[in-house]
Amino acid sequence: MDNGSSTVNNNDDNKNSQDKRERNFSKETIGKTEKWLIDSLKEIKLNIEGFSHEITSDFKNHVLERHGDEKIETKLGQIAIKEEDFDKISEVVKSPDYVIIGGKYTRGEHKGMYLLVYMKKMDGGTTIYFETVLGKKKKTIRGKTMYKYKGGIDKLKFLNIVENGYKIDSSNLKIISPAATGG
């Protein structure tokens, strides 16, 4: 009997925990898509006109939990993400050094959706920021994860990070430089 009763309590705890997460979920629009990005994605038959970039409380929690520990990130040759790094995302998506387009997730909840990955060298390191294109109905491109590396990263290392770090269909990947496209 006691065993059955504790299972019920665990289920109640899980439900309460899920309810709490849903109540605390928030979204923040960080900007509209830039013309250079809209034009670049049209080349791969993806129309994001009228879309906005957004980050969520889940995104922030994920990034801080997975990439915010200084000891772990240092061992990986990376820099721990801090709360103030989220304020720089709008700069990263507005004027990145490079963007990888054309990749699609091959598994998980985002299977078949497009992935956009931005890289920008700034004071304090190079930021790599991942977004998922959620679709025509939501008109949203949502933050997925973010890393920070010491120093600069060249185009080839950027591509390797994306191809090796994610299970994506990389057959149509294209690296663009917004500066070269007039962005």
KEKE-3310 file (N, C-alpha, C; in steps of 0.2 Angstrom, whole numbers, plus 5000, padded with zeros to 4 digits):
npx = (5004:5009:5019:5012:5005:5016:5020:5009:5010:5023:5019:5010:5019:5027:5018:5014:5027:5028:5017:5021:5033:5026:5018:5028:5034:5040:5041:5052:5053:5066:5069:5065:5067:5081:5084:5094:5095:5082:5082:5093:5088:5077:5084:5085:5073:5065:5054:5054:5049:5042:5044:5049:5063:5065:5068:5066:5061:5064:5074:5084:5086:5090:5103:5110:5111:5117:5128:5134:5143:5158:5170:5168:5165:5178:5186:5182:5187:5179:5169:5160:5143:5135:5121:5121:5125:5114:5108:5116:5112:5103:5112:5120:5112:5108:5120:5130:5146:5146:5133:5126:5115:5101:5102:5093:5085:5086:5081:5071:5060:5060:5062:5064:5063:5070:5087:5096:5112:5122:5137:5147:5161:5165:5169:5177:5176:5170:5154:5142:5127:5111:5096:5079:5068:5052:5040:5027:5015:5017:5027:5040:5057:5066:5077:5088:5100:5116:5134:5150:5166:5183:5193:5195:5185:5187:5180:5179:5181:5169:5159:5162:5159:5145:5141:5146:5141:5127:5113:5110:5103:5115:5117:5113:5119:5124:5136:5135:5140:5135:5140:5145:5134:5128:5122)
npy = (4994:5006:5008:5010:5022:5031:5031:5038:5050:5053:5055:5065:5075:5076:5081:5093:5099:5100:5108:5120:5123:5126:5137:5146:5149:5159:5171:5180:5193:5196:5203:5208:5198:5201:5209:5203:5190:5185:5186:5177:5165:5163:5158:5145:5141:5144:5154:5167:5179:5192:5186:5184:5184:5175:5172:5160:5157:5144:5141:5150:5144:5131:5134:5141:5130:5120:5126:5135:5132:5136:5129:5117:5122:5128:5117:5112:5121:5132:5146:5150:5153:5168:5177:5190:5188:5184:5196:5200:5193:5199:5207:5197:5190:5200:5206:5195:5186:5175:5164:5148:5140:5130:5118:5104:5097:5080:5072:5070:5082:5093:5087:5088:5102:5118:5123:5137:5144:5155:5165:5175:5186:5194:5206:5197:5184:5172:5170:5157:5154:5145:5143:5138:5136:5139:5138:5143:5146:5151:5160:5162:5162:5153:5153:5140:5135:5140:5144:5149:5153:5154:5167:5169:5160:5151:5149:5135:5128:5132:5127:5113:5112:5114:5103:5092:5093:5092:5082:5083:5085:5088:5090:5100:5112:5128:5141:5158:5175:5189:5202:5201:5199:5211:5214)
npz = (5000:5005:4995:4983:4986:4987:4974:4968:4974:4968:4955:4956:4960:4949:4940:4946:4945:4931:4928:4935:4927:4915:4919:4922:4909:4897:4883:4873:4861:4850:4839:4822:4807:4796:4780:4772:4777:4774:4760:4758:4762:4754:4743:4746:4745:4756:4765:4775:4777:4787:4799:4816:4828:4842:4860:4873:4890:4893:4884:4889:4902:4898:4891:4902:4911:4904:4897:4906:4916:4922:4925:4917:4904:4902:4901:4889:4881:4879:4884:4898:4897:4902:4911:4905:4892:4885:4881:4870:4859:4850:4843:4837:4828:4820:4814:4810:4808:4800:4794:4795:4784:4778:4784:4791:4805:4810:4819:4834:4843:4834:4821:4804:4803:4799:4803:4809:4811:4819:4819:4828:4831:4845:4858:4871:4866:4854:4848:4846:4840:4839:4830:4828:4815:4816:4808:4796:4802:4815:4813:4818:4823:4834:4848:4851:4856:4863:4862:4868:4862:4865:4858:4841:4827:4813:4797:4793:4805:4812:4803:4806:4820:4819:4811:4818:4830:4830:4825:4810:4794:4783:4770:4762:4767:4768:4769:4773:4772:4779:4777:4764:4757:4757:4769)
capx = (5000:5013:5022:5007:5004:5021:5020:5004:5014:5028:5015:5008:5025:5029:5013:5015:5033:5027:5013:5025:5037:5022:5016:5034:5037:5040:5045:5054:5055:5073:5070:5063:5072:5085:5083:5099:5093:5076:5085:5097:5084:5073:5088:5084:5065:5062:5052:5053:5046:5037:5046:5053:5068:5063:5071:5061:5064:5066:5080:5089:5087:5095:5109:5114:5112:5121:5134:5135:5147:5164:5175:5166:5166:5185:5189:5180:5190:5174:5168:5154:5138:5132:5115:5122:5126:5108:5107:5120:5109:5101:5118:5123:5107:5108:5126:5134:5151:5144:5127:5125:5108:5100:5102:5087:5085:5085:5078:5069:5054:5061:5063:5062:5063:5076:5091:5100:5117:5125:5143:5150:5167:5164:5174:5176:5175:5166:5147:5138:5120:5107:5089:5075:5063:5046:5035:5024:5010:5020:5031:5045:5063:5067:5083:5089:5106:5122:5140:5155:5173:5189:5196:5191:5184:5187:5174:5179:5179:5162:5156:5163:5155:5138:5140:5148:5137:5120:5111:5106:5104:5119:5118:5111:5122:5127:5138:5134:5143:5130:5143:5146:5127:5125:5119)
capy = (5000:5012:5009:5013:5028:5035:5032:5043:5056:5055:5057:5072:5080:5077:5085:5100:5102:5102:5114:5126:5125:5129:5144:5151:5149:5166:5172:5187:5194:5200:5207:5205:5196:5205:5208:5199:5183:5183:5185:5171:5159:5162:5154:5138:5140:5145:5160:5169:5186:5194:5182:5187:5180:5175:5167:5159:5155:5137:5142:5153:5139:5126:5137:5141:5123:5115:5129:5140:5130:5139:5123:5112:5125:5129:5111:5111:5126:5137:5151:5149:5158:5171:5180:5196:5186:5184:5203:5201:5189:5203:5209:5191:5189:5206:5206:5189:5186:5170:5160:5142:5139:5124:5112:5102:5092:5073:5068:5074:5086:5097:5083:5091:5109:5121:5126:5142:5145:5161:5165:5182:5187:5200:5206:5191:5178:5171:5167:5153:5154:5141:5144:5134:5140:5135:5137:5148:5148:5154:5166:5163:5158:5153:5151:5133:5134:5145:5143:5154:5151:5159:5170:5168:5154:5151:5146:5128:5126:5134:5121:5107:5112:5113:5096:5087:5094:5091:5077:5087:5084:5093:5089:5107:5117:5134:5146:5164:5180:5194:5207:5199:5199:5218:5214)
capz = (5000:5005:4989:4978:4988:4985:4966:4966:4976:4963:4949:4958:4960:4942:4936:4948:4942:4924:4928:4937:4921:4910:4921:4921:4903:4894:4877:4872:4854:4850:4833:4816:4802:4792:4773:4769:4779:4770:4753:4757:4763:4748:4738:4747:4745:4763:4765:4782:4777:4792:4805:4821:4832:4849:4865:4879:4897:4892:4881:4894:4907:4895:4890:4908:4914:4899:4895:4910:4921:4920:4925:4912:4898:4901:4899:4882:4877:4878:4889:4901:4896:4908:4909:4901:4885:4881:4878:4864:4854:4844:4839:4834:4823:4815:4810:4811:4803:4796:4796:4791:4782:4774:4788:4794:4811:4808:4824:4840:4842:4828:4815:4798:4803:4797:4808:4807:4815:4818:4822:4828:4835:4849:4864:4875:4862:4848:4850:4841:4842:4835:4830:4824:4811:4819:4803:4793:4806:4821:4810:4823:4823:4841:4850:4853:4861:4862:4865:4867:4862:4866:4852:4834:4824:4806:4793:4793:4812:4813:4800:4810:4826:4818:4808:4822:4837:4829:4821:4805:4787:4781:4762:4758:4771:4765:4774:4770:4776:4778:4774:4757:4754:4758:4776)
cpx = (5004:5017:5018:5006:5010:5022:5015:5007:5019:5024:5013:5013:5027:5024:5013:5022:5032:5022:5017:5030:5032:5020:5022:5037:5035:5043:5046:5056:5061:5074:5066:5069:5075:5084:5088:5098:5087:5078:5089:5093:5079:5077:5087:5077:5062:5060:5050:5051:5041:5039:5050:5058:5065:5067:5065:5065:5067:5073:5086:5091:5092:5102:5113:5115:5117:5128:5136:5140:5154:5170:5174:5168:5174:5188:5188:5183:5184:5173:5161:5149:5135:5125:5116:5123:5120:5106:5111:5117:5107:5106:5120:5118:5107:5114:5131:5140:5149:5137:5127:5117:5107:5100:5095:5088:5083:5081:5075:5062:5054:5063:5060:5062:5070:5080:5095:5105:5121:5132:5145:5155:5165:5169:5172:5176:5171:5159:5144:5131:5115:5100:5086:5069:5056:5040:5031:5018:5012:5024:5037:5051:5065:5074:5083:5094:5111:5128:5145:5162:5178:5192:5192:5190:5184:5181:5173:5178:5172:5158:5156:5160:5148:5137:5141:5144:5130:5119:5107:5108:5109:5121:5117:5114:5125:5130:5138:5138:5138:5133:5144:5139:5124:5122:5123)
cpy = (5006:5013:5012:5020:5033:5036:5037:5050:5058:5058:5064:5077:5081:5082:5092:5103:5104:5108:5120:5128:5129:5136:5149:5152:5156:5166:5179:5188:5198:5204:5204:5202:5201:5204:5203:5192:5181:5182:5178:5165:5158:5158:5147:5136:5140:5152:5162:5176:5187:5190:5186:5182:5181:5170:5166:5157:5148:5137:5145:5147:5133:5128:5138:5135:5119:5119:5135:5139:5132:5133:5119:5116:5126:5123:5109:5116:5132:5141:5150:5155:5161:5175:5186:5194:5185:5191:5204:5197:5193:5205:5203:5190:5194:5207:5201:5190:5181:5167:5154:5141:5133:5118:5110:5096:5085:5069:5073:5078:5091:5094:5087:5098:5112:5123:5131:5143:5151:5161:5173:5183:5194:5200:5200:5185:5178:5167:5163:5152:5150:5143:5139:5138:5136:5134:5143:5151:5153:5160:5167:5159:5159:5150:5144:5132:5139:5143:5149:5151:5156:5161:5169:5161:5155:5148:5138:5125:5127:5128:5115:5107:5111:5106:5091:5087:5092:5085:5080:5084:5089:5093:5096:5113:5122:5139:5153:5170:5186:5201:5207:5200:5206:5219:5218)
cpz = (5000:4998:4983:4980:4986:4978:4964:4968:4971:4957:4950:4958:4953:4938:4939:4946:4935:4924:4930:4931:4916:4912:4921:4914:4900:4888:4876:4865:4854:4844:4827:4811:4798:4785:4770:4771:4775:4763:4753:4758:4757:4743:4739:4748:4752:4764:4773:4783:4783:4799:4810:4825:4839:4853:4870:4885:4897:4889:4885:4899:4904:4894:4896:4911:4910:4898:4899:4916:4919:4920:4919:4905:4897:4899:4892:4878:4875:4884:4892:4899:4902:4906:4904:4893:4881:4878:4872:4858:4848:4840:4834:4828:4818:4811:4812:4806:4798:4799:4792:4790:4779:4778:4791:4800:4808:4813:4830:4838:4836:4821:4809:4797:4802:4804:4805:4813:4814:4822:4822:4833:4839:4855:4869:4872:4856:4850:4844:4844:4837:4836:4826:4821:4813:4814:4801:4798:4812:4819:4815:4822:4830:4843:4853:4858:4859:4865:4864:4867:4863:4859:4846:4832:4817:4803:4794:4800:4814:4810:4804:4816:4825:4815:4813:4829:4836:4824:4816:4798:4784:4773:4759:4762:4766:4770:4770:4775:4774:4775:4767:4753:4754:4765:4781)
residu = (MET:ASP:ASN:GLY:SER:SER:THR:VAL:ASN:ASN:ASN:ASP:ASP:ASN:LYS:ASN:SER:GLN:ASP:LYS:ARG:GLU:ARG:ASN:PHE:SER:LYS:GLU:THR:ILE:GLY:LYS:THR:GLU:LYS:TRP:LEU:ILE:ASP:SER:LEU:LYS:GLU:ILE:LYS:LEU:ASN:ILE:GLU:GLY:PHE:SER:HIS:GLU:ILE:THR:SER:ASP:PHE:LYS:ASN:HIS:VAL:LEU:GLU:ARG:HIS:GLY:ASP:GLU:LYS:ILE:GLU:THR:LYS:LEU:GLY:GLN:ILE:ALA:ILE:LYS:GLU:GLU:ASP:PHE:ASP:LYS:ILE:SER:GLU:VAL:VAL:LYS:SER:PRO:ASP:TYR:VAL:ILE:ILE:GLY:GLY:LYS:TYR:THR:ARG:GLY:GLU:HIS:LYS:GLY:MET:TYR:LEU:LEU:VAL:TYR:MET:LYS:LYS:MET:ASP:GLY:GLY:THR:THR:ILE:TYR:PHE:GLU:THR:VAL:LEU:GLY:LYS:LYS:LYS:LYS:THR:ILE:ARG:GLY:LYS:THR:MET:TYR:LYS:TYR:LYS:GLY:GLY:ILE:ASP:LYS:LEU:LYS:PHE:LEU:ASN:ILE:VAL:GLU:ASN:GLY:TYR:LYS:ILE:ASP:SER:SER:ASN:LEU:LYS:ILE:ILE:SER:PRO:ALA:ALA:THR:GLY:GLY)
# end
